[in-house]
Amino acid sequence: MISVTFVRRAADRRIVSFAISGHAKYANRGKDIICAGVSAVSVGTVNAIEALAKVELPASMKNGWLSSDVPEQSDKETDDKVQLLLESMVVMLGNIAQSYDKYVIMHEQLL
């Protein structure tokens, strides 16, 4: 199962970190559409943050693992862009989890 955790600051619900771990085991390696979808959304979001907001997240990625702490940007406009892209990732991964709830679980933690 793939576990997705978003950590938010309680005061303003800002995403401060996320972690994605595990494998769906929906199909054989190379044919697992759930793993491919989660990977495309999560890695694509990290890449979009770098390309569109010009912010490099301190991301750690290994086989079946992607995590990042999300540093707050001093420029509010840039921070808002980063948060919007992360919220988009929440929606997309949430849709995958809703459709394939035996294979993906979402968690949210408040600080």
C-alpha positions in Angstrom: 0.0 0.0 0.0 1.1 3.6 -0.7 0.9 5.9 2.3 0.7 9.7 1.7 1.1 12.1 4.6 0.8 15.8 4.5 1.8 17.8 7.5 0.2 21.2 7.9 0.7 24.1 10.3 -2.5 24.3 12.4 -2.6 28.1 12.5 -3.0 28.6 8.8 -3.1 25.1 7.3 0.1 25.7 5.3 1.7 22.5 4.1 5.1 22.3 5.8 6.1 18.8 4.7 4.9 15.6 2.9 6.0 12.0 2.7 4.9 9.3 0.3 6.0 5.7 0.8 5.3 2.2 -0.2 4.2 0.4 -3.3 0.6 -0.3 -4.4 1.2 -3.8 -5.6 -1.7 -3.4 -7.9 0.1 -5.1 -10.8 3.6 -6.3 -11.6 6.4 -3.8 -11.7 6.3 -1.7 -14.8 2.5 -2.3 -15.2 1.3 -0.8 -11.9 -0.8 2.1 -13.0 -1.4 3.2 -9.4 2.3 3.5 -8.6 2.9 5.2 -11.9 0.1 7.7 -11.2 1.2 8.5 -7.7 4.8 8.9 -8.9 3.8 11.1 -11.9 1.7 13.4 -9.7 4.3 13.7 -6.8 7.5 14.0 -8.8 5.7 16.2 -11.3 4.6 18.5 -8.5 8.1 18.8 -7.2 9.4 19.6 -10.7 6.6 22.1 -11.3 7.5 23.9 -8.0 11.1 24.2 -9.3 10.1 25.3 -12.8 7.2 27.6 -12.0 8.0 29.0 -8.6 11.8 28.8 -9.0 12.0 27.0 -5.6 14.1 23.9 -5.1 12.5 21.7 -2.5 14.9 19.7 -0.3 13.4 16.4 -1.5 14.6 13.0 -0.7 13.7 10.2 -3.2 14.5 6.5 -3.1 12.7 3.4 -4.4 9.1 3.8 -3.1 9.9 6.9 -1.1 9.5 10.7 -1.7 9.6 13.3 1.1 10.2 17.0 1.5 10.2 19.7 4.1 8.6 22.8 2.5 10.6 25.9 3.5 8.5 29.0 3.8 9.5 31.6 1.2 10.1 35.2 2.3 8.3 36.4 -0.8 4.5 35.8 -0.2 3.7 35.5 -3.9 6.3 32.8 -4.3 5.1 31.0 -1.2 1.5 31.2 -2.4 2.6 29.6 -5.7 4.3 26.7 -3.9 1.3 26.2 -1.7 -1.1 26.2 -4.6 1.0 23.5 -6.4 1.1 21.4 -3.2 -2.7 21.8 -2.7 -3.1 20.6 -6.3 -1.0 17.5 -5.4 -3.3 16.9 -2.4 -6.3 17.0 -4.7 -4.8 14.7 -7.4 -3.5 12.1 -4.9 -6.8 12.3 -3.0 -8.6 11.4 -6.2 -6.3 8.4 -6.8 -6.8 7.3 -3.1 -10.6 7.6 -3.5 -10.6 5.5 -6.6 -8.1 3.0 -5.4 -8.6 3.0 -1.6 -7.2 -0.6 -1.2 -3.9 0.7 -2.6 -3.4 4.3 -1.5 -4.2 5.9 1.9 -4.0 9.6 2.7 -3.1 11.1 6.1 -3.0 14.7 7.3 -1.2 15.8 10.5 -1.4 19.2 12.1 1.5 20.9 13.9 
